[in-house]
Amino acid sequence: MRRSPARRPFAAMLLAASVLAPMAMAPAPAVHAATLDQHDQRGQDGRHDRHGRDRCPPGGLDPALTAELDRTIEDVREQAGIPGAVVGLWMPGKGCYVHASGVGNTVTGEPMSADTRIRIGSETKTFTVTALLQLVDDKRVKLDDPISAYVPGVRNGDRITLRRLAGMRSGLFPYTADADFVHDLLSDPYRSFTPRGLLAYGMKHKNTFKPGAQFQYSNSNLVLLGLVIEKVTGQSLDRVIHERVLRPAHLHNTLFPTGAEFPEPHAHGYTDQTLSGETEDSTDWNPSWAWAAGAMISDLHDLRRWARIVATGELLSPETQAQRLKTLPTGFPGLSYGLGIFDANGWIGHNGSLPGYETVTVYLPAQKATMVLMINTDSLSGGQEPSTLLARAVTRIATPDHVYDGSASQGRNTP
């Protein structure tokens, strides 16, 4: 929830004054799953075509509602300077809606596609914490274990538990707010970072509060949890997530990259998080700096499945899922945070933001509805994340009793 636009973990003092004018966008038609996907239909709500992709049956939502969503999305996209957007909305009993508009490449004018892959930033946290909670179910770790039992050298590590790390209540300084990290990353965004190297940036600073005292979004927490998973399993984090999370969830188009790899098809991403403040194509920047906190890649179809899986606890025991969903206040109205997951006015899930890309993947238990948004810019609009502006506008129309309003990150580009 970007209520304080001056607080930008990447921008810190370097980019605080930079402003991006809306990008020029080649016109591209909006497309809908109801018209794109009429071949090989097998119904809605969990059914799939022969390629394993979720389909939206012909007709979609009510025509008047569809038209209003179309207009609203295009208005927000134009006003916020979003080159391309994909919006998916699945509402059992009412229908579904998939809208892809704008461009995935501002140079070639290639249209944004509903089948594109995108970097999902902080939605990675839901996968990392799911892997951790599976180890809880296996009785290989306990949520109230101190991090000092797994990773030495963490300040107050004997009082910072795995639960506090997953719930963003450790008090550890966010490494993305360190000025040296900002400079090192933006000076060479193609470089590779190591998890312990990332932690070193944050460990230079005193803790910001006593463990458990309050909420503060910090990627340092998730990097530590990634190291815990690796130590306990004896495997790399990317392999653990692939074998224990992605494979049983049948997420075939989702991956945890080990470098800058980005399988096709993918949208190009555009950011003003640069040393000069000018907008650049960040498509091939190396996401290793985000690792367990934000390095993953996915697409609309997989995210739609994942929204329900993570919110309902399909891969966890009921007892462990209940622990995950014990959300606590963040200090922002309408937003509470559990273990690697938030509740935004009833919508359960997470958002993601890193240079060039933003996403929102959430599930509304009250209506068994799912919403997935993917856009290819992270540049602020009026001091707010463009994905939040878009999600808010869509839910005001589709679920007026449950308007999505914000993200868990309190500043700029915390993935």
Secondary structure by P-SEA (a helix, b strand, c coil): ccccccccccccccccccccccccccbbbbbbccccccccccccccccccccbbbbccccccaaaaaaaaaaaaaaaaaaccccbbbbbbbccccbbbbbccccccccccccccccccccccaaaaaaaaaaaaaaaacccccccccccccccccccccccaaaaaacccccccccccaaaaaaaaacccccccaaaaaaaaacccccccccccccccaaaaaaaaaaaaaaacccaaaaaaaccccccccccccccccccccccbbbbbbccccccccccccccccccccccccccccaaaaaaaaaaaaacccccaaaaaaaacccccccccbbbcccccccccccccccccccbbbbbbbbccccbbbbbbbccccccccccaaaaaaaaaaaccccccccccccccccccc
